[in-house]
Amino acid sequence: MRGLLLIALLAATPVSAAQRVYEGEEASALRCANMMAYTGVTLNGAGLMGDDEKDVLLGISILILERHVGGSWTEKKRAMLAMRDRRDVDETLMDYQRHAPLCLRRFPIN
């Protein structure tokens, strides 16, 4: 269900929405959320991760966005897309291997 929510969130953005710039802790939270979501979707698409594990990572991403990033869902979506476009798959997967536990400590979801 959360995976569908993230997909819906990323699919619909009004054209007239103002651009918001994230800095500091919020930018770090966005990077963690992007890393979790991008890793789950990428590994699942490559057949290296099951749907349940992908959904867990998407759920974590949504919770980080909900609890640690301000602004509307449209603003968060735009920031996630910008983050995704700045990092390639290899960089994101290396970030996941090195930083996933730190992200969860820094941006708790429960």
Order of alpha helices (4+ residues) and beta strands (2+ residues): alpha-alpha-alpha-alpha-alpha
